[in-house]
Amino acid sequence: MITYDFKNKIALVSGSSSGIGEQIARDLCKWGATVVLNSIKGDILLEKTYKDFVKQGFNCTYEYADVSNETQVAEMFKNIEAKFGRLDFLVNNAGIALNVSIENTTMERWDKVMEVNLMGKMLCTKYAIPLLKKSVTPRIVNIASRLGTMPLKDSCAYCCSEAGIMMLTKCSALEFADYNIKVNTVSPGPTITQLSLKKYSREELSHMAEVNPSKRLGDVKDTSNAVCFLLADEAEYINGESLEVSGGILLVTK
């Protein structure tokens, strides 16, 4: 069994009140890290998740911040600096999906997807850098999607934002290499979460599993496993890469 030692590590996981972000935060806590949970104001799940973590004996705190709002992001990192003085791991997970065709989209919808998915990760990276520079093992993992590589009908904004995340990772890895800050992307395929169960019918989920070479959908644990590896010392020589966690779905051409 793989184990990690994240004791004395300070981590921020954006969008961690539920789903993939929650599992990543949970596993980081499990391996000893102190985790800052995050979601937007009004997300009733965040405090519930925090209380559940505390009940399990995890070291954690939480910060409300809309990652697409620079003022709120700056305040969040100011609070993290005041509490901990540094940051070791940044997991840029927060994101949204608004599916609409190019012909029928509005600039408001397009901008919202870009602002949360791409600009939000850039803003968190920007304000995390001064704190990451104080770490001995600074790491950033950006969560994207296999749709950053494979287009999907009526999802242009989302696909473009995810492709942008992959390039943001490469630019960040190059720019921050002098500070030993390693930056990588994890791109999940279709994953079973509360949101996906609401978004897709049982028949649609069954079809997605059937066409996947692995004959199943992803679990949040699959993505978390990849993130934890990239944050660990064992991945020290991996930088600027995108790790697909999709069961081989990109191998399917039809």
SVG drawing of the C-alpha trace seen along z (x, -y; Angstrom):
<svg xmlns="http://www.w3.org/2000/svg" viewBox="-32 -43 49 46">
<polyline fill="none" stroke="black" stroke-width="0.4" points="0.0,0.0 1.3,-3.4 1.7,-5.9 2.8,-9.5 4.3,-11.7 2.7,-15.1 3.2,-16.0 3.9,-19.7 2.8,-20.5 0.3,-23.3 -2.1,-22.8 -4.9,-24.8 -7.5,-22.9 -9.8,-25.3 -13.4,-24.1 -13.1,-21.5 -16.5,-21.4 -17.5,-18.3 -16.6,-16.0 -13.1,-15.7 -11.8,-18.6 -13.2,-17.2 -11.5,-13.8 -8.2,-15.5 -8.5,-17.5 -9.5,-14.4 -6.5,-12.3 -4.0,-15.2 -5.4,-15.3 -5.1,-11.6 -1.4,-11.7 -0.8,-14.4 -1.1,-17.7 -2.9,-20.7 -5.5,-21.7 -7.3,-24.9 -10.7,-24.1 -12.3,-26.6 -15.5,-27.4 -17.6,-30.4 -19.7,-32.2 -23.1,-30.6 -21.9,-27.1 -23.5,-25.4 -21.5,-22.2 -18.2,-23.8 -18.8,-24.2 -20.4,-20.8 -17.3,-19.3 -15.1,-21.2 -17.0,-19.9 -16.8,-16.3 -13.0,-16.7 -12.6,-18.0 -14.6,-15.2 -12.2,-12.8 -9.3,-14.5 -8.0,-16.1 -6.0,-19.4 -7.9,-21.9 -9.5,-25.3 -11.5,-26.9 -11.7,-30.1 -14.6,-31.5 -13.5,-33.0 -14.7,-33.1 -11.6,-32.2 -12.6,-34.5 -12.7,-37.5 -9.2,-38.9 -10.1,-40.8 -11.4,-37.7 -8.5,-35.6 -6.0,-38.2 -7.8,-38.2 -7.8,-34.4 -4.0,-34.2 -3.5,-37.1 -5.4,-35.0 -3.4,-31.9 -0.1,-33.9 -1.3,-35.2 -2.2,-31.7 0.6,-29.7 3.3,-31.9 3.8,-29.8 2.1,-27.4 3.6,-24.1 0.8,-22.7 -1.7,-24.5 -4.4,-22.4 -6.3,-24.5 -9.5,-22.4 -12.4,-24.9 -14.3,-24.9 -17.7,-25.0 -19.2,-23.6 -21.9,-25.4 -22.6,-23.5 -24.0,-25.5 -23.3,-25.7 -21.2,-28.4 -24.2,-29.7 -26.4,-30.0 -23.9,-31.0 -23.8,-34.5 -20.7,-36.4 -21.8,-36.3 -21.8,-32.4 -18.4,-32.3 -16.8,-34.8 -18.1,-33.0 -16.5,-29.7 -13.2,-31.4 -13.2,-33.5 -13.7,-30.5 -11.9,-27.7 -8.9,-29.6 -8.5,-33.0 -9.4,-31.6 -6.4,-29.2 -4.2,-32.0 -5.2,-34.3 -4.7,-31.6 -1.3,-30.8 -0.3,-34.5 -1.2,-35.1 0.2,-31.7 3.7,-32.2 5.1,-34.5 4.0,-31.8 5.2,-28.9 8.6,-30.5 8.9,-30.0 8.4,-26.2 11.1,-23.6 8.9,-21.4 6.5,-23.8 4.0,-22.2 1.0,-23.3 -1.4,-20.8 -4.1,-22.2 -7.2,-20.1 -8.3,-20.3 -10.2,-17.7 -9.7,-15.3 -11.9,-17.9 -8.8,-20.1 -7.5,-17.6 -10.6,-16.1 -13.4,-18.5 -17.0,-17.9 -20.0,-19.2 -21.8,-22.2 -19.0,-22.6 -16.6,-25.1 -16.1,-27.4 -15.4,-24.6 -13.1,-22.8 -11.2,-26.0 -10.8,-26.8 -9.5,-23.3 -7.0,-23.6 -5.9,-26.9 -5.3,-25.3 -2.8,-22.9 -0.9,-25.8 -1.1,-27.8 0.6,-24.8 3.4,-24.7 4.0,-28.5 3.9,-28.4 6.4,-25.5 8.8,-27.3 8.4,-30.7 8.8,-29.3 11.5,-26.7 14.1,-28.9 12.2,-28.7 11.9,-24.9 8.1,-25.2 6.8,-22.2 3.6,-22.7 1.6,-19.9 -2.0,-19.1 -4.3,-16.2 -7.0,-15.8 -9.9,-13.5 -12.3,-11.8 -16.0,-11.3 -16.1,-10.9 -18.9,-9.9 -19.7,-12.9 -22.9,-14.4 -22.9,-16.9 -22.4,-14.3 -25.2,-12.2 -27.5,-15.2 -26.3,-16.2 -26.5,-12.9 -29.2,-10.2 -28.4,-6.6 -28.5,-5.6 -26.0,-8.3 -23.6,-7.3 -23.9,-3.7 -23.0,-4.6 -20.0,-6.6 -18.8,-3.7 -19.3,-1.2 -17.4,-3.2 -14.4,-3.7 -11.7,-1.1 -11.6,-0.6 -15.4,0.2 -16.1,-2.1 -16.4,-5.7 -13.8,-7.4 -14.0,-7.7 -12.9,-10.8 -10.3,-8.6 -8.7,-8.0 -8.0,-11.7 -6.9,-12.2 -4.4,-9.4 -2.8,-11.1 -2.7,-14.5 -1.1,-13.1 1.6,-11.4 2.4,-14.6 2.7,-16.5 5.0,-13.8 8.8,-13.8 8.6,-10.8 7.4,-13.2 10.1,-15.8 11.4,-15.4 8.0,-15.8 7.3,-19.3 5.0,-21.0 3.2,-17.7 -0.5,-16.7 -1.5,-13.4 -4.7,-12.0 -6.8,-10.0 -9.5,-8.9 -9.3,-5.1 -8.1,-5.5 -11.1,-7.4 -8.8,-9.5 -7.9,-6.3 -11.5,-6.1 -11.9,-7.8 -15.7,-7.4"/>
</svg>
